[in-house]
Amino acid sequence: MEPTHIEHIGIAVNSLEQAIPFYEKVMGLKCYNVEEVADQKVRTAFFRVGQTKIELLESTDPEGPIGKFIEKKGEGIHHIAFAVKGIENKLREAESKGVRLIDTTPRKGAEGLDIAFIHPRSAFGVLTELCEDKSDE
Ligand code: ZN
C-alpha cells in the first residue's frame, strides 16, 4: 500500500458540541470544518495536527455506522485513515493479497476525498480507511 502518511484518525463521539471544546480548549487545536456526510449518517468536525487530522464523528441516525458503533462499544477511536496514491490500484492489490474490503471501489468521503474501507477482520481489529486527495494532482 505504501501510504504516504496517516491522513486522519476518526473518533466516534456522542456530541460534536461536547467534544469540540476538548480539542480546542484543552488540546489547543482549531476546528476548521464541520461537515455532514449524509451518506454515512454522520456529522464530522476536523482539526489539523501537522499532516494528520483528527476527525470527530457524531451520528445523525442511531441505525447508521457510528450510531451502531457507539451503541456497541461506546465513544472512542473508530478508524485510522492512510493516505495513498492511486487508490483504485491499491484496492486491487489488497484484494489480490486476500484482504477483505468493505468498499471494492472508492467513494466520496468528507472533504472531497476518495475513500475506501478495509474490513477490520483483515486488519487486526482496526477499521482501516484508505484515502486519496485527488485535488492535489
Ligand atoms: Zn475517515
Backbone and ligand atoms as CSV (ligand in chain L), in Angstrom:
chain,resi,resn,atom,element,x,y,z
A,1,MET,N,N,0.833,-1.222,0.000
A,1,MET,CA,C,0.000,0.000,0.000
A,1,MET,C,C,0.863,1.265,0.000
A,2,GLU,N,N,1.979,1.193,0.701
A,2,GLU,CA,C,2.915,2.320,0.791
A,2,GLU,C,C,2.223,3.654,1.051
A,3,PRO,N,N,1.487,3.757,2.162
A,3,PRO,CA,C,0.831,5.034,2.470
A,3,PRO,C,C,1.871,6.135,2.690
A,4,THR,N,N,1.495,7.358,2.335
A,4,THR,CA,C,2.429,8.484,2.490
A,4,THR,C,C,2.401,9.040,3.915
A,5,HIS,N,N,1.243,8.969,4.557
A,5,HIS,CA,C,1.128,9.422,5.950
A,5,HIS,C,C,-0.229,9.003,6.501
A,6,ILE,N,N,-0.422,9.200,7.794
A,6,ILE,CA,C,-1.753,8.982,8.361
A,6,ILE,C,C,-2.556,10.240,8.084
A,7,GLU,N,N,-3.585,10.100,7.256
A,7,GLU,CA,C,-4.373,11.259,6.839
A,7,GLU,C,C,-5.223,11.763,8.003
A,8,HIS,N,N,-5.923,10.834,8.653
A,8,HIS,CA,C,-6.684,11.223,9.846
A,8,HIS,C,C,-6.977,10.030,10.740
A,9,ILE,N,N,-7.370,10.362,11.951
A,9,ILE,CA,C,-7.864,9.362,12.899
A,9,ILE,C,C,-9.316,9.729,13.170
A,10,GLY,N,N,-10.219,8.772,12.981
A,10,GLY,CA,C,-11.643,9.009,13.177
A,10,GLY,C,C,-12.045,8.605,14.588
A,11,ILE,N,N,-12.710,9.522,15.280
A,11,ILE,CA,C,-13.108,9.274,16.667
A,11,ILE,C,C,-14.619,9.450,16.790
A,12,ALA,N,N,-15.290,8.412,17.261
A,12,ALA,CA,C,-16.744,8.459,17.426
A,12,ALA,C,C,-17.078,9.169,18.737
A,13,VAL,N,N,-17.940,10.169,18.658
A,13,VAL,CA,C,-18.360,10.911,19.863
A,13,VAL,C,C,-19.887,11.007,19.894
A,14,ASN,N,N,-20.412,11.156,21.094
A,14,ASN,CA,C,-21.862,11.334,21.216
A,14,ASN,C,C,-22.306,12.678,20.675
A,15,SER,N,N,-21.486,13.706,20.887
A,15,SER,CA,C,-21.899,15.060,20.535
A,15,SER,C,C,-20.695,15.902,20.122
A,16,LEU,N,N,-20.742,16.460,18.933
A,16,LEU,CA,C,-19.663,17.360,18.493
A,16,LEU,C,C,-19.578,18.568,19.419
A,17,GLU,N,N,-20.745,19.085,19.804
A,17,GLU,CA,C,-20.770,20.281,20.654
A,17,GLU,C,C,-20.044,20.039,21.972
A,18,GLN,N,N,-20.132,18.793,22.479
A,18,GLN,CA,C,-19.439,18.489,23.731
A,18,GLN,C,C,-17.966,18.171,23.493
A,19,ALA,N,N,-17.650,17.567,22.361
A,19,ALA,CA,C,-16.275,17.106,22.135
A,19,ALA,C,C,-15.362,18.205,21.580
A,20,ILE,N,N,-15.894,19.100,20.759
A,20,ILE,CA,C,-15.058,20.132,20.135
A,20,ILE,C,C,-14.293,20.965,21.178
A,21,PRO,N,N,-14.949,21.394,22.266
A,21,PRO,CA,C,-14.201,22.207,23.244
A,21,PRO,C,C,-12.989,21.504,23.847
A,22,PHE,N,N,-13.008,20.176,23.974
A,22,PHE,CA,C,-11.820,19.470,24.471
A,22,PHE,C,C,-10.653,19.692,23.508
A,23,TYR,N,N,-10.920,19.501,22.199
A,23,TYR,CA,C,-9.846,19.646,21.220
A,23,TYR,C,C,-9.393,21.093,21.068
A,24,GLU,N,N,-10.333,22.045,21.257
A,24,GLU,CA,C,-9.961,23.458,21.116
A,24,GLU,C,C,-9.326,24.003,22.390
A,25,LYS,N,N,-9.988,23.808,23.523
A,25,LYS,CA,C,-9.548,24.477,24.755
A,25,LYS,C,C,-8.472,23.699,25.490
A,26,VAL,N,N,-8.512,22.360,25.427
A,26,VAL,CA,C,-7.508,21.566,26.134
A,26,VAL,C,C,-6.327,21.272,25.207
A,27,MET,N,N,-6.624,20.780,23.995
A,27,MET,CA,C,-5.540,20.415,23.077
A,27,MET,C,C,-4.987,21.638,22.328
A,28,GLY,N,N,-5.769,22.702,22.294
A,28,GLY,CA,C,-5.291,23.914,21.625
A,28,GLY,C,C,-5.300,23.819,20.112
A,29,LEU,N,N,-6.209,22.993,19.568
A,29,LEU,CA,C,-6.339,22.876,18.113
A,29,LEU,C,C,-7.537,23.708,17.673
A,30,LYS,N,N,-7.603,23.957,16.362
A,30,LYS,CA,C,-8.718,24.753,15.858
A,30,LYS,C,C,-9.597,23.895,14.961
A,31,CYS,N,N,-10.886,23.886,15.249
A,31,CYS,CA,C,-11.831,23.177,14.366
A,31,CYS,C,C,-12.014,24.034,13.124
A,32,TYR,N,N,-11.551,23.513,11.962
A,32,TYR,CA,C,-11.594,24.341,10.747
A,32,TYR,C,C,-12.724,23.954,9.810
A,33,ASN,N,N,-13.425,22.865,10.136
A,33,ASN,CA,C,-14.503,22.441,9.241
A,33,ASN,C,C,-15.476,21.525,9.981
A,34,VAL,N,N,-16.771,21.799,9.820
A,34,VAL,CA,C,-17.813,20.883,10.293
A,34,VAL,C,C,-18.652,20.565,9.074
A,35,GLU,N,N,-18.864,19.285,8.838
A,35,GLU,CA,C,-19.494,18.870,7.586
A,35,GLU,C,C,-20.366,17.648,7.843
A,36,GLU,N,N,-21.553,17.647,7.232
A,36,GLU,CA,C,-22.400,16.465,7.330
A,36,GLU,C,C,-22.129,15.577,6.126
A,37,VAL,N,N,-21.945,14.262,6.391
A,37,VAL,CA,C,-21.826,13.296,5.303
A,37,VAL,C,C,-23.097,12.440,5.380
A,38,ALA,N,N,-24.099,12.849,4.607
A,38,ALA,CA,C,-25.438,12.255,4.701
A,38,ALA,C,C,-25.384,10.748,4.437
A,39,ASP,N,N,-24.604,10.389,3.440
A,39,ASP,CA,C,-24.346,9.021,3.038
A,39,ASP,C,C,-23.944,8.119,4.216
A,40,GLN,N,N,-23.114,8.654,5.102
A,40,GLN,CA,C,-22.586,7.895,6.245
A,40,GLN,C,C,-23.378,8.147,7.528
A,41,LYS,N,N,-24.409,9.017,7.417
A,41,LYS,CA,C,-25.222,9.354,8.590
A,41,LYS,C,C,-24.376,9.891,9.742
A,42,VAL,N,N,-23.475,10.820,9.395
A,42,VAL,CA,C,-22.620,11.447,10.406
A,42,VAL,C,C,-22.466,12.945,10.160
A,43,ARG,N,N,-22.130,13.631,11.248
A,43,ARG,CA,C,-21.597,14.984,11.159
A,43,ARG,C,C,-20.157,14.890,11.613
A,44,THR,N,N,-19.282,15.574,10.890
A,44,THR,CA,C,-17.860,15.457,11.189
A,44,THR,C,C,-17.289,16.825,11.548
A,45,ALA,N,N,-16.277,16.818,12.389
A,45,ALA,CA,C,-15.540,18.046,12.721
A,45,ALA,C,C,-14.061,17.729,12.587
A,46,PHE,N,N,-13.312,18.642,11.961
A,46,PHE,CA,C,-11.898,18.391,11.652
A,46,PHE,C,C,-10.952,19.360,12.348
A,47,PHE,N,N,-9.810,18.800,12.754
A,47,PHE,CA,C,-8.716,19.561,13.368
A,47,PHE,C,C,-7.429,19.104,12.699
A,48,ARG,N,N,-6.519,20.025,12.423
A,48,ARG,CA,C,-5.229,19.637,11.866
A,48,ARG,C,C,-4.199,19.472,12.975
A,49,VAL,N,N,-3.427,18.398,12.872
A,49,VAL,CA,C,-2.278,18.182,13.757
A,49,VAL,C,C,-1.124,17.827,12.819
A,50,GLY,N,N,-0.337,18.810,12.437
A,50,GLY,CA,C,0.681,18.565,11.416
A,50,GLY,C,C,0.013,18.123,10.131
A,51,GLN,N,N,0.516,17.015,9.573
A,51,GLN,CA,C,-0.013,16.499,8.304
A,51,GLN,C,C,-1.277,15.675,8.520
A,52,THR,N,N,-1.529,15.370,9.775
A,52,THR,CA,C,-2.632,14.459,10.127
A,52,THR,C,C,-3.798,15.272,10.671
A,53,LYS,N,N,-4.989,14.708,10.535
A,53,LYS,CA,C,-6.172,15.369,11.071
A,53,LYS,C,C,-6.844,14.482,12.107
A,54,ILE,N,N,-7.569,15.113,12.980
A,54,ILE,CA,C,-8.495,14.403,13.858
A,54,ILE,C,C,-9.874,14.640,13.255
A,55,GLU,N,N,-10.628,13.570,13.051
A,55,GLU,CA,C,-11.981,13.667,12.502
A,55,GLU,C,C,-12.944,13.176,13.575
A,56,LEU,N,N,-13.697,14.088,14.166
A,56,LEU,CA,C,-14.717,13.663,15.131
A,56,LEU,C,C,-15.962,13.280,14.359
A,57,LEU,N,N,-16.601,12.206,14.771
A,57,LEU,CA,C,-17.777,11.678,14.079
A,57,LEU,C,C,-18.951,11.593,15.037
A,58,GLU,N,N,-19.989,12.338,14.727
A,58,GLU,CA,C,-21.217,12.293,15.517
A,58,GLU,C,C,-22.309,11.684,14.657
A,59,SER,N,N,-23.014,10.716,15.204
A,59,SER,CA,C,-24.060,10.043,14.432
A,59,SER,C,C,-25.282,10.936,14.262
A,60,THR,N,N,-25.884,10.881,13.064
A,60,THR,CA,C,-27.147,11.597,12.853
A,60,THR,C,C,-28.318,10.613,12.829
A,61,ASP,N,N,-28.014,9.319,13.001
A,61,ASP,CA,C,-29.052,8.285,12.931
A,61,ASP,C,C,-28.569,7.071,13.727
A,62,PRO,N,N,-29.352,6.642,14.729
A,62,PRO,CA,C,-28.897,5.509,15.558
A,62,PRO,C,C,-28.642,4.237,14.735
A,63,GLU,N,N,-29.254,4.147,13.539
A,63,GLU,CA,C,-29.054,2.963,12.693
A,63,GLU,C,C,-27.837,3.097,11.773
A,64,GLY,N,N,-27.209,4.255,11.773
A,64,GLY,CA,C,-26.019,4.465,10.933
A,64,GLY,C,C,-24.804,3.801,11.553
A,65,PRO,N,N,-23.679,3.767,10.791
A,65,PRO,CA,C,-22.491,3.049,11.273
A,65,PRO,C,C,-21.928,3.595,12.595
A,66,ILE,N,N,-21.940,4.905,12.776
A,66,ILE,CA,C,-21.391,5.466,14.019
A,66,ILE,C,C,-22.389,5.264,15.174
A,67,GLY,N,N,-23.669,5.388,14.870
A,67,GLY,CA,C,-24.695,5.110,15.884
A,67,GLY,C,C,-24.551,3.704,16.440
A,68,LYS,N,N,-24.367,2.749,15.531
A,68,LYS,CA,C,-24.232,1.339,15.944
A,68,LYS,C,C,-22.917,1.103,16.681
A,69,PHE,N,N,-21.856,1.758,16.220
A,69,PHE,CA,C,-20.545,1.605,16.857
A,69,PHE,C,C,-20.612,2.072,18.317
A,70,ILE,N,N,-21.199,3.252,18.534
A,70,ILE,CA,C,-21.268,3.806,19.894
A,70,ILE,C,C,-22.168,2.946,20.779
A,71,GLU,N,N,-23.248,2.475,20.211
A,71,GLU,CA,C,-24.157,1.593,20.946
A,71,GLU,C,C,-23.414,0.349,21.457
A,72,LYS,N,N,-22.549,-0.200,20.607
A,72,LYS,CA,C,-21.827,-1.430,20.935
A,72,LYS,C,C,-20.589,-1.197,21.796
A,73,LYS,N,N,-19.817,-0.187,21.435
A,73,LYS,CA,C,-18.505,-0.010,22.076
A,73,LYS,C,C,-18.352,1.274,22.860
A,74,GLY,N,N,-19.289,2.196,22.713
A,74,GLY,CA,C,-19.129,3.499,23.357
A,74,GLY,C,C,-18.258,4.422,22.517
A,75,GLU,N,N,-18.007,5.611,23.040
A,75,GLU,CA,C,-17.180,6.569,22.307
A,75,GLU,C,C,-15.741,6.056,22.222
A,76,GLY,N,N,-15.016,6.509,21.212
A,76,GLY,CA,C,-13.605,6.125,21.125
A,76,GLY,C,C,-13.122,6.103,19.698
A,77,ILE,N,N,-11.888,5.605,19.519
A,77,ILE,CA,C,-11.304,5.561,18.180
A,77,ILE,C,C,-12.112,4.622,17.295
A,78,HIS,N,N,-12.513,5.122,16.137
A,78,HIS,CA,C,-13.352,4.369,15.224
A,78,HIS,C,C,-12.558,3.820,14.044
A,79,HIS,N,N,-11.673,4.629,13.466
A,79,HIS,CA,C,-10.874,4.147,12.341
A,79,HIS,C,C,-9.602,4.963,12.172
A,80,ILE,N,N,-8.663,4.397,11.430
A,80,ILE,CA,C,-7.423,5.088,11.066
A,80,ILE,C,C,-7.384,5.158,9.548
A,81,ALA,N,N,-7.081,6.342,9.027
A,81,ALA,CA,C,-7.081,6.542,7.577
A,81,ALA,C,C,-5.670,6.824,7.077
A,82,PHE,N,N,-5.235,6.034,6.101
A,82,PHE,CA,C,-3.924,6.187,5.484
A,82,PHE,C,C,-4.078,6.857,4.127
A,83,ALA,N,N,-3.242,7.849,3.866
A,83,ALA,CA,C,-3.234,8.499,2.553
A,83,ALA,C,C,-2.424,7.639,1.600
A,84,VAL,N,N,-3.016,7.355,0.438
A,84,VAL,CA,C,-2.311,6.576,-0.588
A,84,VAL,C,C,-2.399,7.302,-1.927
A,85,LYS,N,N,-1.550,6.892,-2.830
A,85,LYS,CA,C,-1.590,7.397,-4.212
A,85,LYS,C,C,-2.119,6.273,-5.095
A,86,GLY,N,N,-3.126,6.569,-5.905
A,86,GLY,CA,C,-3.679,5.555,-6.807
A,86,GLY,C,C,-4.544,4.561,-6.053
A,87,ILE,N,N,-5.592,5.066,-5.424
A,87,ILE,CA,C,-6.406,4.241,-4.512
A,87,ILE,C,C,-7.011,3.017,-5.206
A,88,GLU,N,N,-7.450,3.164,-6.472
A,88,GLU,CA,C,-8.053,2.015,-7.165
A,88,GLU,C,C,-7.055,0.859,-7.246
A,89,ASN,N,N,-5.823,1.186,-7.644
A,89,ASN,CA,C,-4.800,0.138,-7.744
A,89,ASN,C,C,-4.482,-0.472,-6.395
A,90,LYS,N,N,-4.487,0.354,-5.356
A,90,LYS,CA,C,-4.195,-0.161,-4.011
A,90,LYS,C,C,-5.272,-1.153,-3.566
A,91,LEU,N,N,-6.527,-0.878,-3.969
A,91,LEU,CA,C,-7.621,-1.791,-3.609
A,91,LEU,C,C,-7.464,-3.128,-4.338
A,92,ARG,N,N,-7.093,-3.061,-5.619
A,92,ARG,CA,C,-6.891,-4.299,-6.379
A,92,ARG,C,C,-5.746,-5.107,-5.768
A,93,GLU,N,N,-4.675,-4.388,-5.409
A,93,GLU,CA,C,-3.506,-5.021,-4.808
A,93,GLU,C,C,-3.898,-5.712,-3.489
A,94,ALA,N,N,-4.705,-5.026,-2.679
A,94,ALA,CA,C,-5.140,-5.603,-1.396
A,94,ALA,C,C,-5.981,-6.851,-1.640
A,95,GLU,N,N,-6.912,-6.754,-2.602
A,95,GLU,CA,C,-7.758,-7.909,-2.929
A,95,GLU,C,C,-6.910,-9.108,-3.348
A,96,SER,N,N,-5.895,-8.834,-4.157
A,96,SER,CA,C,-5.061,-9.928,-4.650
A,96,SER,C,C,-4.275,-10.576,-3.518
A,97,LYS,N,N,-4.128,-9.871,-2.396
A,97,LYS,CA,C,-3.443,-10.434,-1.223
A,97,LYS,C,C,-4.430,-11.057,-0.243
A,98,GLY,N,N,-5.700,-11.161,-0.668
A,98,GLY,CA,C,-6.701,-11.823,0.164
A,98,GLY,C,C,-7.284,-10.945,1.261
A,99,VAL,N,N,-7.084,-9.637,1.140
A,99,VAL,CA,C,-7.617,-8.708,2.137
A,99,VAL,C,C,-9.112,-8.496,1.883
A,100,ARG,N,N,-9.888,-8.540,2.960
A,100,ARG,CA,C,-11.332,-8.337,2.825
A,100,ARG,C,C,-11.647,-6.843,2.820
A,101,LEU,N,N,-12.305,-6.392,1.764
A,101,LEU,CA,C,-12.625,-4.971,1.620
A,101,LEU,C,C,-14.086,-4.714,1.939
A,102,ILE,N,N,-14.362,-3.579,2.550
A,102,ILE,CA,C,-15.751,-3.138,2.713
A,102,ILE,C,C,-16.172,-2.429,1.428
A,103,ASP,N,N,-15.269,-1.608,0.888
A,103,ASP,CA,C,-15.537,-0.902,-0.372
A,103,ASP,C,C,-14.582,-1.428,-1.437
A,104,THR,N,N,-15.135,-2.067,-2.459
A,104,THR,CA,C,-14.263,-2.577,-3.520
A,104,THR,C,C,-13.913,-1.470,-4.524
A,105,THR,N,N,-14.729,-0.409,-4.528
A,105,THR,CA,C,-14.380,0.771,-5.332
A,105,THR,C,C,-14.487,1.998,-4.416
A,106,PRO,N,N,-13.663,3.022,-4.678
A,106,PRO,CA,C,-13.672,4.202,-3.802
A,106,PRO,C,C,-14.990,4.967,-3.907
A,107,ARG,N,N,-15.334,5.645,-2.812
A,107,ARG,CA,C,-16.483,6.549,-2.838
A,107,ARG,C,C,-16.058,7.876,-2.229
A,108,LYS,N,N,-16.949,8.856,-2.287
A,108,LYS,CA,C,-16.617,10.194,-1.794
A,108,LYS,C,C,-16.833,10.267,-0.286
A,109,GLY,N,N,-15.796,10.698,0.420
A,109,GLY,CA,C,-15.905,10.905,1.852
A,109,GLY,C,C,-15.915,12.388,2.169
A,110,ALA,N,N,-15.767,12.716,3.450
A,110,ALA,CA,C,-15.704,14.110,3.869
A,110,ALA,C,C,-14.517,14.781,3.189
A,111,GLU,N,N,-14.601,16.080,3.025
A,111,GLU,CA,C,-13.541,16.908,2.443
A,111,GLU,C,C,-13.206,16.529,1.007
A,112,GLY,N,N,-14.152,15.863,0.317
A,112,GLY,CA,C,-13.965,15.551,-1.097
A,112,GLY,C,C,-12.927,14.478,-1.386
A,113,LEU,N,N,-12.499,13.754,-0.351
A,113,LEU,CA,C,-11.509,12.700,-0.581
A,113,LEU,C,C,-12.175,11.466,-1.165
A,114,ASP,N,N,-11.413,10.712,-1.950
A,114,ASP,CA,C,-11.850,9.389,-2.392
A,114,ASP,C,C,-11.432,8.423,-1.291
A,115,ILE,N,N,-12.389,7.657,-0.780
A,115,ILE,CA,C,-12.091,6.793,0.363
A,115,ILE,C,C,-12.588,5.372,0.125
A,116,ALA,N,N,-11.980,4.422,0.832
A,116,ALA,CA,C,-12.451,3.030,0.814
A,116,ALA,C,C,-11.994,2.391,2.122
A,117,PHE,N,N,-12.851,1.534,2.660
A,117,PHE,CA,C,-12.535,0.879,3.930
A,117,PHE,C,C,-12.120,-0.576,3.730
A,118,ILE,N,N,-11.140,-0.962,4.545
A,118,ILE,CA,C,-10.711,-2.361,4.647
A,118,ILE,C,C,-11.401,-2.937,5.874
A,119,HIS,N,N,-11.885,-4.152,5.765
A,119,HIS,CA,C,-12.604,-4.752,6.889
A,119,HIS,C,C,-11.678,-4.960,8.087
A,120,PRO,N,N,-12.161,-4.616,9.300
A,120,PRO,CA,C,-11.310,-4.798,10.489
A,120,PRO,C,C,-10.847,-6.245,10.687
A,121,ARG,N,N,-11.594,-7.207,10.161
A,121,ARG,CA,C,-11.161,-8.612,10.308
A,121,ARG,C,C,-9.894,-8.896,9.516
A,122,SER,N,N,-9.632,-8.070,8.510
A,122,SER,CA,C,-8.397,-8.239,7.745
A,122,SER,C,C,-7.299,-7.316,8.258
A,123,ALA,N,N,-7.590,-6.526,9.291
A,123,ALA,CA,C,-6.609,-5.530,9.766
A,123,ALA,C,C,-6.494,-5.566,11.292
A,124,PHE,N,N,-6.552,-6.779,11.836
A,124,PHE,CA,C,-6.308,-6.980,13.268
A,124,PHE,C,C,-7.173,-6.091,14.150
A,125,GLY,N,N,-8.458,-6.039,13.764
A,125,GLY,CA,C,-9.436,-5.363,14.609
A,125,GLY,C,C,-9.543,-3.865,14.387
A,126,VAL,N,N,-8.729,-3.330,13.477
A,126,VAL,CA,C,-8.782,-1.883,13.233
A,126,VAL,C,C,-9.501,-1.608,11.914
A,127,LEU,N,N,-10.590,-0.861,11.987
A,127,LEU,CA,C,-11.242,-0.412,10.751
A,127,LEU,C,C,-10.258,0.538,10.067
A,128,THR,N,N,-9.817,0.162,8.876
A,128,THR,CA,C,-8.740,0.877,8.190
A,128,THR,C,C,-9.278,1.522,6.917
A,129,GLU,N,N,-9.031,2.792,6.788
A,129,GLU,CA,C,-9.507,3.548,5.623
A,129,GLU,C,C,-8.305,3.918,4.747
A,130,LEU,N,N,-8.496,3.786,3.453
A,130,LEU,CA,C,-7.517,4.329,2.511
A,130,LEU,C,C,-8.141,5.585,1.941
A,131,CYS,N,N,-7.355,6.628,1.742
A,131,CYS,CA,C,-7.939,7.805,1.108
A,131,CYS,C,C,-6.925,8.500,0.220
A,132,GLU,N,N,-7.476,9.202,-0.746
A,132,GLU,CA,C,-6.653,9.912,-1.717
A,132,GLU,C,C,-7.284,11.262,-2.003
A,133,ASP,N,N,-6.462,12.270,-1.920
A,133,ASP,CA,C,-6.920,13.617,-2.243
A,133,ASP,C,C,-6.555,13.899,-3.683
A,134,LYS,N,N,-7.526,13.721,-4.568
A,134,LYS,CA,C,-7.219,13.880,-5.998
A,134,LYS,C,C,-7.136,15.339,-6.395
A,135,SER,N,N,-7.571,16.233,-5.502
A,135,SER,CA,C,-7.430,17.661,-5.824
A,135,SER,C,C,-5.977,18.115,-5.717
A,136,ASP,N,N,-5.115,17.251,-5.115
A,136,ASP,CA,C,-3.672,17.503,-5.008
A,136,ASP,C,C,-2.973,17.508,-6.356
A,137,GLU,N,N,-3.563,16.725,-7.287
A,137,GLU,CA,C,-2.817,16.416,-8.513
A,137,GLU,C,C,-2.798,17.553,-9.510
L,1,ZN,ZN,ZN,-12.286,8.738,7.911
